Amino acid sequence: MNKHRLETIVVHAGQETPDPTTGARAVPIYQTTSYVFKDSDHAANLFALKEFGNIYTRIMNPTTDVFERRIAAIEGGSGALAVASGQAAETLALLNITRPGDEIVATSNLYGGTYELFHYTFPKLGRKVKFVPSGDLAALKAAITPKTRAVYAETIGNPKLDVPDFEAIAKITHEAGLPFVVDNTVGVGLVKPFDFGADIIIASATKYIGGHGTSIGGVIVDSGKFNWNNGKFPDFTEPDPSYHGLKFWDVFGNFPGMGNVAFIIKARVQLL
């Protein structure tokens, strides 16, 4: 689908052919909380992440699956995760890669809700966020410490409309072995942060993705390019007792047919 133009991707990605059951051209809305398993082995494989499929709508749903595939195709990512709002997207994306005591460096020109989240709520969760001017690369570099686990910026700063130097920020971030997380709410479909060094994209689907001001939503997109096995992110490399000792990087760092989807799978099954 990525060989098509944007106009085609935004209409058809995620469901290139009509619905196989009904022939519906539009994406059906599946209003169900639960799903039927073929047998006990099928259920066990799904819950153990040995097989992909629908378990419970909080985690996955055929309708949101199309949306996730579509946004991943638009952004050029390896996978996406639909969530309740843009605030939920940035919260889950950063909780997915941090532990209490870790730090995040963010540019200072941010949406007000994001600033409040970072300045007041994250410290209550044990995460410290340092703010630096978006154009001050020296300050950005100086703010990174051994405790830093991500650098965060917006495609176009809210409300000053400043545009960060993505490639320069990405270079500093990657030299420190960290992921560059970008809020692409106002640039989705027009600006491709992954092309300029971003590793994770978050967006509010309430604005330009939805387009009509009638629905709240958010989305996280994984570039599939970041190495979570660099020693800074043990939650990806150590056994997860909630999934029978599964190591997300070992299983999903190079998953057949999908590539590196460790970040997005971990966020889906641990945090939703």
Backbone as CSV, one residue per row, in Angstrom:
resi,resn,N_x,N_y,N_z,CA_x,CA_y,CA_z,C_x,C_y,C_z
1,MET,0.823,-1.212,0.000,0.000,0.000,0.000,0.856,1.260,0.000
2,ASN,2.065,1.199,0.559,2.906,2.389,0.614,3.375,2.867,-0.756
3,LYS,3.210,2.039,-1.787,3.583,2.477,-3.136,2.523,3.404,-3.726
4,HIS,1.363,3.476,-3.086,0.295,4.340,-3.559,0.482,5.766,-3.050
5,ARG,-0.227,6.677,-3.652,-0.177,8.065,-3.216,-0.987,8.236,-1.928
6,LEU,-0.730,9.347,-1.244,-1.378,9.601,0.038,-2.895,9.538,-0.073
7,GLU,-3.444,10.085,-1.160,-4.896,10.119,-1.308,-5.502,8.715,-1.286
8,THR,-4.780,7.745,-1.827,-5.259,6.363,-1.829,-5.051,5.713,-0.472
9,ILE,-3.909,5.980,0.141,-3.594,5.377,1.436,-4.615,5.771,2.494
10,VAL,-4.986,7.051,2.543,-5.897,7.496,3.600,-7.301,6.918,3.437
11,VAL,-7.622,6.428,2.252,-8.946,5.848,2.017,-8.934,4.331,2.145
12,HIS,-7.860,3.682,1.704,-7.894,2.226,1.560,-6.913,1.443,2.434
13,ALA,-5.877,2.069,2.970,-4.897,1.306,3.757,-5.578,0.630,4.939
14,GLY,-5.179,-0.608,5.194,-5.771,-1.373,6.285,-6.937,-2.226,5.861
15,GLN,-7.596,-1.840,4.773,-8.673,-2.656,4.200,-8.672,-2.445,2.697
16,GLU,-7.728,-3.125,2.045,-7.546,-2.939,0.605,-8.660,-3.589,-0.208
17,THR,-9.316,-4.595,0.368,-10.418,-5.273,-0.317,-11.678,-5.136,0.535
18,PRO,-12.850,-5.305,-0.051,-14.088,-5.198,0.733,-14.118,-6.191,1.889
19,ASP,-14.943,-5.908,2.872,-15.093,-6.807,4.015,-15.417,-8.220,3.526
20,PRO,-14.619,-9.225,3.925,-14.794,-10.572,3.366,-16.114,-11.229,3.736
21,THR,-16.718,-10.817,4.833,-17.968,-11.445,5.262,-19.181,-10.846,4.574
22,THR,-19.202,-9.514,4.480,-20.399,-8.836,3.972,-20.214,-8.188,2.610
23,GLY,-18.953,-8.002,2.199,-18.692,-7.280,0.964,-18.780,-5.778,1.122
24,ALA,-18.926,-5.305,2.352,-19.044,-3.866,2.603,-17.769,-3.149,2.167
25,ARG,-17.943,-2.037,1.436,-16.784,-1.259,1.004,-16.256,-0.399,2.150
26,ALA,-17.158,0.182,2.948,-16.728,0.952,4.119,-16.336,-0.005,5.241
27,VAL,-15.495,0.470,6.146,-15.041,-0.370,7.259,-16.191,-0.597,8.232
28,PRO,-16.570,-1.841,8.499,-17.644,-2.104,9.459,-17.231,-1.701,10.871
29,ILE,-18.206,-1.305,11.668,-17.963,-1.010,13.080,-18.362,-2.243,13.881
30,TYR,-17.378,-2.873,14.495,-17.627,-4.091,15.266,-17.897,-3.711,16.716
31,GLN,-19.176,-3.746,17.107,-19.568,-3.380,18.462,-19.659,-4.633,19.319
32,THR,-18.506,-5.114,19.717,-18.433,-6.297,20.568,-17.280,-6.134,21.537
33,THR,-17.440,-6.697,22.714,-16.348,-6.648,23.690,-15.468,-7.881,23.616
34,SER,-16.052,-9.007,23.209,-15.322,-10.272,23.282,-15.454,-11.050,21.980
35,TYR,-14.704,-12.140,21.898,-14.624,-12.917,20.659,-14.639,-14.410,20.984
36,VAL,-15.043,-15.206,20.015,-15.114,-16.656,20.186,-13.790,-17.279,19.757
37,PHE,-13.282,-18.207,20.547,-12.056,-18.932,20.214,-12.413,-20.260,19.544
38,LYS,-11.534,-20.712,18.664,-11.782,-21.961,17.953,-11.788,-23.143,18.912
39,ASP,-10.846,-23.129,19.847,-10.745,-24.172,20.862,-9.829,-23.655,21.959
40,SER,-9.560,-24.477,22.963,-8.749,-24.034,24.098,-7.306,-23.744,23.686
41,ASP,-6.785,-24.498,22.728,-5.418,-24.242,22.258,-5.328,-22.884,21.566
42,HIS,-6.337,-22.568,20.775,-6.380,-21.269,20.103,-6.380,-20.141,21.130
43,ALA,-7.192,-20.265,22.162,-7.246,-19.252,23.218,-5.905,-19.133,23.926
44,ALA,-5.300,-20.272,24.250,-4.016,-20.258,24.955,-2.937,-19.583,24.118
45,ASN,-2.915,-19.859,22.829,-1.914,-19.247,21.945,-2.100,-17.734,21.844
46,LEU,-3.349,-17.281,21.788,-3.612,-15.844,21.719,-3.154,-15.145,22.992
47,PHE,-3.492,-15.698,24.129,-3.140,-15.067,25.399,-1.642,-15.121,25.666
48,ALA,-0.959,-16.100,25.102,0.494,-16.209,25.277,1.264,-15.443,24.208
49,LEU,0.553,-14.759,23.306,1.146,-13.996,22.201,1.907,-14.879,21.221
50,LYS,1.542,-16.154,21.162,2.135,-17.046,20.179,1.410,-16.946,18.836
51,GLU,0.262,-16.307,18.864,-0.564,-16.143,17.672,-1.305,-14.816,17.802
52,PHE,-1.443,-14.077,16.705,-2.165,-12.810,16.738,-3.636,-13.033,16.410
53,GLY,-4.494,-12.294,17.074,-5.921,-12.370,16.821,-6.680,-11.562,17.847
54,ASN,-7.997,-11.604,17.765,-8.832,-10.812,18.662,-9.096,-11.554,19.965
55,ILE,-8.841,-10.877,21.071,-9.057,-11.439,22.397,-10.149,-10.669,23.128
56,TYR,-9.954,-9.346,23.205,-10.847,-8.473,23.955,-10.713,-7.084,23.349
57,THR,-11.808,-6.386,23.188,-11.786,-5.143,22.418,-10.941,-4.050,23.052
58,ARG,-10.721,-4.099,24.350,-9.810,-3.121,24.952,-8.421,-3.203,24.327
59,ILE,-8.017,-4.402,23.939,-6.685,-4.626,23.389,-6.693,-4.574,21.864
60,MET,-7.713,-5.129,21.257,-7.770,-5.165,19.793,-9.211,-5.362,19.330
61,ASN,-9.495,-4.840,18.135,-10.830,-4.889,17.560,-10.662,-4.750,16.045
62,PRO,-11.430,-5.464,15.245,-11.244,-5.379,13.790,-11.382,-3.968,13.224
63,THR,-12.242,-3.151,13.822,-12.408,-1.780,13.330,-11.176,-0.941,13.627
64,THR,-10.717,-0.980,14.877,-9.537,-0.191,15.229,-8.286,-0.743,14.561
65,ASP,-8.301,-2.041,14.231,-7.159,-2.622,13.522,-6.975,-1.957,12.159
66,VAL,-8.071,-1.691,11.460,-7.979,-1.002,10.167,-7.430,0.407,10.366
67,PHE,-7.935,1.102,11.373,-7.445,2.452,11.665,-5.951,2.438,11.964
68,GLU,-5.511,1.490,12.773,-4.091,1.402,13.128,-3.231,1.130,11.900
69,ARG,-3.668,0.203,11.071,-2.909,-0.103,9.858,-2.862,1.108,8.914
70,ARG,-3.951,1.842,8.871,-4.020,3.005,7.982,-3.058,4.096,8.443
71,ILE,-3.067,4.398,9.732,-2.173,5.440,10.238,-0.718,5.003,10.127
72,ALA,-0.442,3.725,10.394,0.928,3.226,10.236,1.391,3.382,8.792
73,ALA,0.498,3.130,7.843,0.852,3.280,6.426,1.089,4.745,6.073
74,ILE,0.258,5.630,6.590,0.424,7.062,6.321,1.770,7.552,6.837
75,GLU,2.141,7.120,8.043,3.376,7.600,8.669,4.608,6.801,8.250
76,GLY,4.400,5.633,7.647,5.536,4.801,7.264,6.108,4.018,8.420
77,GLY,5.245,3.594,9.356,5.695,2.860,10.534,5.486,1.366,10.418
78,SER,6.025,0.641,11.405,5.887,-0.814,11.417,4.600,-1.259,12.084
79,GLY,3.987,-0.378,12.866,2.746,-0.715,13.544,2.218,0.482,14.296
80,ALA,0.945,0.406,14.685,0.326,1.520,15.401,-0.609,0.981,16.467
81,LEU,-0.962,1.856,17.403,-1.855,1.499,18.498,-2.856,2.625,18.705
82,ALA,-4.139,2.322,18.563,-5.193,3.308,18.785,-5.523,3.382,20.267
83,VAL,-5.673,4.608,20.768,-5.999,4.821,22.178,-7.099,5.874,22.283
84,ALA,-7.473,6.222,23.518,-8.660,7.038,23.741,-8.495,8.502,23.375
85,SER,-7.269,9.025,23.417,-7.051,10.449,23.156,-5.582,10.697,22.873
86,GLY,-5.266,11.921,22.448,-3.866,12.280,22.257,-3.100,12.263,23.563
87,GLN,-3.731,12.705,24.647,-3.094,12.669,25.962,-2.780,11.230,26.362
88,ALA,-3.700,10.321,26.064,-3.453,8.911,26.352,-2.292,8.390,25.524
89,ALA,-2.199,8.830,24.273,-1.126,8.365,23.394,0.238,8.748,23.944
90,GLU,0.420,10.014,24.320,1.731,10.423,24.817,2.027,9.798,26.177
91,THR,0.997,9.640,27.012,1.204,9.017,28.319,1.667,7.579,28.165
92,LEU,0.942,6.790,27.378,1.281,5.379,27.227,2.604,5.196,26.494
93,ALA,2.867,6.027,25.491,4.123,5.903,24.748,5.322,6.092,25.667
94,LEU,5.245,7.058,26.567,6.384,7.345,27.443,6.439,6.406,28.643
95,LEU,5.284,5.994,29.166,5.303,5.000,30.239,5.864,3.675,29.733
96,ASN,5.682,3.412,28.449,6.139,2.156,27.860,7.657,2.017,27.869
97,ILE,8.373,3.134,27.953,9.840,3.080,27.861,10.538,3.659,29.087
98,THR,9.769,3.976,30.132,10.385,4.545,31.332,9.992,3.762,32.573
99,ARG,10.814,3.947,33.592,10.539,3.420,34.920,10.598,4.579,35.914
100,PRO,10.031,4.417,37.113,10.192,5.464,38.125,11.671,5.781,38.342
101,GLY,11.988,7.064,38.381,13.375,7.503,38.506,13.996,7.922,37.193
102,ASP,13.342,7.579,36.079,13.860,7.962,34.763,13.491,9.409,34.433
103,GLU,14.169,9.943,33.410,13.945,11.318,32.981,13.597,11.376,31.496
104,ILE,12.908,12.444,31.123,12.555,12.735,29.735,12.950,14.178,29.465
105,VAL,13.497,14.446,28.300,13.809,15.817,27.898,12.808,16.224,26.823
106,ALA,12.156,17.371,27.025,11.137,17.834,26.084,11.392,19.279,25.692
107,THR,11.069,19.606,24.448,11.121,21.011,24.045,10.014,21.764,24.780
108,SER,10.225,23.036,25.030,9.343,23.790,25.925,8.058,24.281,25.276
109,ASN,8.035,24.425,23.956,6.824,24.902,23.285,5.910,23.720,22.997
110,LEU,4.989,23.469,23.931,4.133,22.296,23.861,2.671,22.682,24.053
111,TYR,1.798,21.849,23.530,0.367,21.952,23.822,0.176,22.017,25.336
112,GLY,-0.743,22.871,25.793,-0.917,23.101,27.221,-1.196,21.844,28.016
113,GLY,-2.025,20.958,27.474,-2.320,19.716,28.171,-1.095,18.840,28.330
114,THR,-0.228,18.850,27.320,1.018,18.086,27.393,1.931,18.662,28.459
115,TYR,2.052,19.989,28.478,2.899,20.627,29.486,2.410,20.296,30.893
116,GLU,1.115,20.387,31.131,0.575,20.078,32.457,0.862,18.618,32.821
117,LEU,0.683,17.730,31.858,0.956,16.309,32.090,2.408,16.096,32.484
118,PHE,3.316,16.698,31.719,4.744,16.514,31.966,5.197,17.207,33.249
119,HIS,4.672,18.405,33.492,5.160,19.214,34.610,4.591,18.766,35.951
120,TYR,3.329,18.331,35.968,2.675,18.029,37.238,2.394,16.540,37.459
121,THR,1.896,15.850,36.422,1.465,14.462,36.620,2.613,13.471,36.558
122,PHE,3.489,13.608,35.569,4.580,12.647,35.440,5.466,12.574,36.685
123,PRO,5.796,13.692,37.340,6.584,13.584,38.576,5.888,12.744,39.650
124,LYS,4.551,12.763,39.677,3.826,11.934,40.637,3.991,10.453,40.319
125,LEU,4.300,10.164,39.059,4.531,8.781,38.636,6.013,8.423,38.659
126,GLY,6.837,9.333,39.195,8.264,9.063,39.320,9.080,9.390,38.095
127,ARG,8.495,10.100,37.128,9.218,10.485,35.910,9.457,11.992,35.920
128,LYS,10.692,12.401,35.766,11.039,13.820,35.726,11.185,14.264,34.279
129,VAL,10.553,15.384,33.938,10.657,15.932,32.587,11.404,17.251,32.641
130,LYS,12.466,17.353,31.848,13.229,18.596,31.734,12.803,19.312,30.454
131,PHE,12.578,20.613,30.543,12.160,21.398,29.389,13.312,22.256,28.888
132,VAL,13.523,22.245,27.565,14.574,23.060,26.954,13.980,23.805,25.761
133,PRO,14.494,24.997,25.425,14.007,25.705,24.238,14.214,24.851,22.986
134,SER,13.220,24.820,22.115,13.273,23.912,20.968,14.431,24.207,20.029
135,GLY,14.897,25.440,19.986,15.995,25.776,19.082,17.364,25.744,19.713
136,ASP,17.445,25.399,20.990,18.724,25.418,21.708,19.283,23.998,21.786
137,LEU,20.050,23.619,20.783,20.583,22.258,20.723,21.600,21.998,21.820
138,ALA,22.355,23.028,22.205,23.335,22.867,23.284,22.629,22.568,24.598
139,ALA,21.517,23.259,24.849,20.751,23.012,26.070,20.150,21.614,26.063
140,LEU,19.702,21.180,24.896,19.161,19.827,24.768,20.216,18.792,25.119
141,LYS,21.386,18.949,24.541,22.459,17.991,24.796,22.863,17.991,26.261
142,ALA,22.903,19.179,26.870,23.305,19.290,28.272,22.268,18.692,29.214
143,ALA,21.003,18.679,28.792,19.934,18.171,29.655,19.894,16.654,29.722
144,ILE,20.523,15.987,28.773,20.521,14.523,28.740,21.502,13.979,29.769
145,THR,21.026,13.072,30.602,21.840,12.441,31.638,21.727,10.922,31.499
146,PRO,22.483,10.166,32.288,22.334,8.706,32.248,20.929,8.221,32.609
147,LYS,20.119,9.082,33.228,18.754,8.702,33.589,17.748,8.985,32.472
148,THR,18.156,9.725,31.453,17.237,10.099,30.376,16.867,8.877,29.538
149,ARG,15.580,8.786,29.199,15.116,7.659,28.404,14.397,8.060,27.124
150,ALA,14.188,9.358,26.893,13.544,9.792,25.650,13.685,11.294,25.495
151,VAL,13.635,11.742,24.244,13.550,13.164,23.912,12.238,13.365,23.168
152,TYR,11.523,14.442,23.525,10.159,14.651,23.033,10.019,16.038,22.420
153,ALA,9.327,16.114,21.280,9.077,17.405,20.632,7.792,17.323,19.825
154,GLU,7.277,18.491,19.435,6.119,18.565,18.558,6.561,18.965,17.157
155,THR,5.864,18.462,16.149,6.190,18.813,14.770,6.165,20.328,14.572
156,ILE,5.100,20.942,15.023,4.981,22.399,15.044,4.577,22.777,16.460
157,GLY,5.433,23.525,17.153,5.192,23.833,18.552,3.895,24.591,18.767
158,ASN,3.189,24.223,19.813,1.925,24.862,20.162,2.133,25.696,21.424
159,PRO,1.940,27.011,21.420,1.221,27.790,20.412,2.114,28.643,19.514
160,LYS,3.429,28.547,19.633,4.312,29.482,18.922,4.557,29.121,17.464
161,LEU,4.126,27.932,17.056,4.269,27.484,15.669,5.727,27.377,15.233
162,ASP,6.624,27.116,16.183,8.030,26.919,15.845,8.237,25.491,15.355
163,VAL,9.170,25.315,14.443,9.464,23.996,13.880,10.858,23.575,14.331
164,PRO,10.968,22.506,15.119,12.283,22.060,15.586,13.152,21.561,14.434
165,ASP,14.451,21.566,14.662,15.399,20.976,13.714,15.430,19.476,13.990
166,PHE,14.531,18.749,13.334,14.366,17.328,13.627,15.660,16.541,13.473
167,GLU,16.349,16.742,12.385,17.542,15.942,12.120,18.624,16.202,13.160
168,ALA,18.788,17.460,13.574,19.792,17.780,14.589,19.404,17.196,15.941
169,ILE,18.121,17.302,16.293,17.654,16.732,17.560,17.792,15.216,17.538
170,ALA,17.422,14.599,16.417,17.537,13.146,16.300,18.986,12.697,16.432
171,LYS,19.908,13.447,15.859,21.326,13.091,15.934,21.809,13.095,17.383
172,ILE,21.475,14.149,18.122,21.866,14.231,19.535,21.212,13.109,20.334
173,THR,19.947,12.879,20.062,19.194,11.851,20.782,19.766,10.467,20.530
174,HIS,20.042,10.146,19.283,20.543,8.818,18.943,21.977,8.610,19.415
175,GLU,22.769,9.666,19.443,24.128,9.545,19.979,24.103,9.152,21.453
176,ALA,23.015,9.525,22.135,22.859,9.163,23.545,22.171,7.816,23.719
177,GLY,21.844,7.148,22.610,21.189,5.846,22.680,19.734,5.923,23.091
178,LEU,19.069,7.028,22.724,17.698,7.272,23.154,16.749,7.384,21.966
179,PRO,15.455,7.134,22.184,14.464,7.321,21.120,13.971,8.759,21.063
180,PHE,13.677,9.217,19.868,13.128,10.549,19.630,11.629,10.389,19.398
181,VAL,10.827,10.952,20.300,9.370,10.838,20.249,8.794,12.164,19.760
182,VAL,7.942,12.114,18.743,7.411,13.334,18.132,5.886,13.314,18.121
183,ASP,5.289,14.414,18.570,3.846,14.619,18.449,3.576,15.210,17.069
184,ASN,2.952,14.420,16.209,2.709,14.848,14.824,1.235,15.166,14.575
185,THR,0.546,15.621,15.615,-0.883,15.899,15.495,-1.204,16.819,14.328
186,VAL,-0.460,17.909,14.187,-0.790,18.897,13.156,-0.092,18.619,11.826
187,GLY,0.753,17.595,11.781,1.491,17.330,10.552,1.163,16.021,9.883
188,VAL,0.268,15.227,10.477,0.015,13.889,9.957,-0.426,13.941,8.496
189,GLY,0.228,13.122,7.679,-0.067,13.071,6.253,0.728,14.058,5.428
190,LEU,1.272,15.078,6.068,2.030,16.105,5.353,3.501,16.109,5.740
191,VAL,3.772,15.910,7.017,5.146,15.851,7.523,5.425,14.425,7.953
192,LYS,6.579,13.885,7.589,6.938,12.510,7.919,8.109,12.512,8.913
193,PRO,7.839,12.604,10.203,8.927,12.656,11.188,9.893,11.480,11.105
194,PHE,9.405,10.298,10.701,10.303,9.147,10.592,11.394,9.389,9.552
195,ASP,11.100,10.186,8.545,12.100,10.488,7.519,13.200,11.402,8.040
196,PHE,12.953,12.039,9.173,13.913,12.993,9.730,14.480,12.538,11.068
197,GLY,14.326,11.236,11.375,14.995,10.684,12.540,14.137,10.346,13.726
198,ALA,12.839,10.612,13.678,11.966,10.242,14.794,11.857,8.724,14.885
199,ASP,11.636,8.233,16.094,11.496,6.795,16.319,10.068,6.400,16.670
200,ILE,9.381,7.277,17.395,8.001,7.048,17.790,7.201,8.305,17.466
201,ILE,6.022,8.123,16.892,5.108,9.237,16.643,3.863,9.041,17.499
202,ILE,3.401,10.124,18.106,2.091,10.102,18.746,1.257,11.205,18.103
203,ALA,-0.055,11.058,18.171,-0.921,12.091,17.600,-2.286,12.043,18.254
204,SER,-2.895,13.198,18.353,-4.312,13.272,18.681,-5.083,13.054,17.388
205,ALA,-5.963,12.068,17.390,-6.793,11.822,16.206,-8.009,12.736,16.173
206,THR,-8.140,13.567,17.201,-9.291,14.457,17.324,-9.237,15.609,16.334
207,LYS,-8.023,15.987,15.919,-7.872,17.171,15.075,-7.928,16.797,13.593
208,TYR,-6.781,16.777,12.928,-6.779,16.608,11.475,-7.086,15.180,11.035
209,ILE,-6.771,14.190,11.851,-7.098,12.813,11.464,-8.609,12.634,11.412
210,GLY,-9.312,13.060,12.461,-10.771,12.981,12.470,-11.392,13.994,11.535
211,GLY,-10.941,15.227,11.652,-11.323,16.252,10.695,-12.648,16.946,10.911
212,HIS,-13.494,16.438,11.805,-14.841,16.999,11.924,-15.173,17.480,13.335
213,GLY,-14.269,17.302,14.290,-14.531,17.744,15.649,-15.652,16.989,16.329
214,THR,-15.860,15.722,15.935,-16.962,14.941,16.500,-16.499,13.765,17.345
215,SER,-15.212,13.442,17.316,-14.721,12.250,18.007,-13.383,12.535,18.672
216,ILE,-13.168,11.888,19.812,-11.893,11.966,20.521,-11.117,10.684,20.249
217,GLY,-9.835,10.803,19.995,-9.014,9.616,19.790,-7.547,9.968,19.782
218,GLY,-6.727,8.955,19.853,-5.286,9.143,19.793,-4.632,7.932,19.176
219,VAL,-3.374,8.074,18.782,-2.684,6.958,18.144,-1.184,7.061,18.391
220,ILE,-0.556,5.916,18.547,0.895,5.801,18.682,1.394,5.012,17.483
221,VAL,2.478,5.464,16.860,3.045,4.765,15.702,4.510,4.452,15.975
222,ASP,4.895,3.222,15.717,6.271,2.759,15.914,6.991,2.744,14.567
223,SER,8.160,3.368,14.512,8.934,3.348,13.261,9.514,1.971,12.980
224,GLY,9.716,1.190,14.032,10.358,-0.109,13.875,11.853,-0.025,13.671
225,LYS,12.445,1.145,13.950,13.870,1.348,13.683,14.736,1.375,14.941
226,PHE,14.126,1.579,16.102,14.950,1.785,17.292,15.371,0.456,17.912
227,ASN,16.618,0.411,18.388,17.161,-0.781,19.031,16.901,-0.714,20.536
228,TRP,15.884,-1.434,20.984,15.549,-1.447,22.412,16.449,-2.384,23.196
229,ASN,17.405,-2.976,22.530,18.345,-3.919,23.150,19.706,-3.266,23.391
230,ASN,19.714,-1.954,23.638,20.994,-1.248,23.802,21.420,-1.091,25.255
231,GLY,20.726,-1.760,26.164,21.103,-1.732,27.573,20.368,-0.720,28.418
232,LYS,19.598,0.166,27.798,18.896,1.209,28.544,17.431,0.875,28.823
233,PHE,16.928,-0.186,28.216,15.497,-0.468,28.300,15.259,-1.924,28.717
234,PRO,15.520,-2.227,29.986,15.422,-3.619,30.444,14.028,-4.213,30.345
235,ASP,12.993,-3.375,30.332,11.642,-3.927,30.230,11.392,-4.602,28.883
236,PHE,12.260,-4.347,27.915,12.151,-5.009,26.617,12.979,-6.290,26.556
237,THR,13.977,-6.381,27.398,14.926,-7.496,27.292,14.849,-8.480,28.453
238,GLU,14.254,-8.070,29.560,14.111,-8.963,30.703,12.782,-9.708,30.619
239,PRO,12.688,-10.893,31.230,11.444,-11.666,31.170,10.276,-10.912,31.799
240,ASP,9.130,-10.963,31.140,7.910,-10.351,31.668,7.083,-11.436,32.350
241,PRO,6.989,-11.401,33.681,6.261,-12.468,34.380,4.779,-12.517,34.034
242,SER,4.204,-11.396,33.597,2.781,-11.394,33.250,2.514,-12.116,31.934
243,TYR,3.574,-12.407,31.169,3.449,-13.173,29.928,4.396,-14.373,29.935
244,HIS,4.416,-15.062,31.059,5.135,-16.329,31.185,6.624,-16.200,30.873
245,GLY,7.212,-15.050,31.253,8.641,-14.867,31.033,9.022,-14.435,29.638
246,LEU,8.064,-14.016,28.836,8.346,-13.566,27.470,9.265,-12.351,27.486
247,LYS,10.229,-12.330,26.571,11.107,-11.176,26.391,10.689,-10.479,25.094
248,PHE,10.184,-9.265,25.221,9.591,-8.588,24.064,10.586,-8.390,22.928
249,TRP,11.823,-8.055,23.274,12.789,-7.834,22.203,13.143,-9.136,21.494
250,ASP,13.316,-10.201,22.247,13.681,-11.479,21.640,12.602,-11.972,20.678
251,VAL,11.337,-11.785,21.057,10.238,-12.315,20.248,9.813,-11.350,19.144
252,PHE,9.753,-10.059,19.476,9.162,-9.095,18.544,10.151,-8.080,17.987
253,GLY,11.429,-8.234,18.298,12.425,-7.320,17.753,12.640,-7.507,16.261
254,ASN,12.343,-8.696,15.768,12.421,-8.970,14.324,11.396,-10.047,14.003
255,PHE,10.129,-9.680,14.141,9.047,-10.644,13.995,8.787,-10.922,12.514
256,PRO,8.664,-12.200,12.130,8.466,-12.543,10.719,7.285,-11.801,10.097
257,GLY,7.553,-11.150,8.976,6.514,-10.450,8.245,6.175,-9.070,8.763
258,MET,6.705,-8.703,9.944,6.364,-7.414,10.541,7.587,-6.595,10.933
259,GLY,8.710,-7.251,11.136,9.917,-6.538,11.534,9.940,-6.229,13.014
260,ASN,10.508,-5.088,13.366,10.645,-4.686,14.764,9.348,-4.049,15.246
261,VAL,8.553,-4.816,15.975,7.299,-4.299,16.535,7.284,-4.456,18.053
262,ALA,8.460,-4.554,18.662,8.548,-4.776,20.104,7.871,-3.663,20.891
263,PHE,8.101,-2.415,20.485,7.534,-1.283,21.219,6.012,-1.315,21.195
264,ILE,5.436,-1.479,20.024,3.989,-1.354,19.893,3.278,-2.557,20.499
265,ILE,3.866,-3.738,20.420,3.257,-4.918,21.037,3.293,-4.786,22.549
266,LYS,4.416,-4.363,23.094,4.535,-4.188,24.547,3.524,-3.170,25.059
267,ALA,3.387,-2.046,24.360,2.413,-1.031,24.774,0.994,-1.587,24.744
268,ARG,0.689,-2.364,23.725,-0.665,-2.903,23.572,-1.018,-3.862,24.705
269,VAL,-0.144,-4.811,24.975,-0.526,-5.884,25.899,-0.232,-5.558,27.360
270,GLN,0.686,-4.633,27.618,0.989,-4.282,29.004,0.173,-3.108,29.516
271,LEU,-0.103,-2.129,28.671,-0.628,-0.858,29.157,-2.099,-0.599,28.845
272,LEU,-2.654,-1.239,27.833,-4.067,-0.996,27.538,-4.964,-1.690,28.563
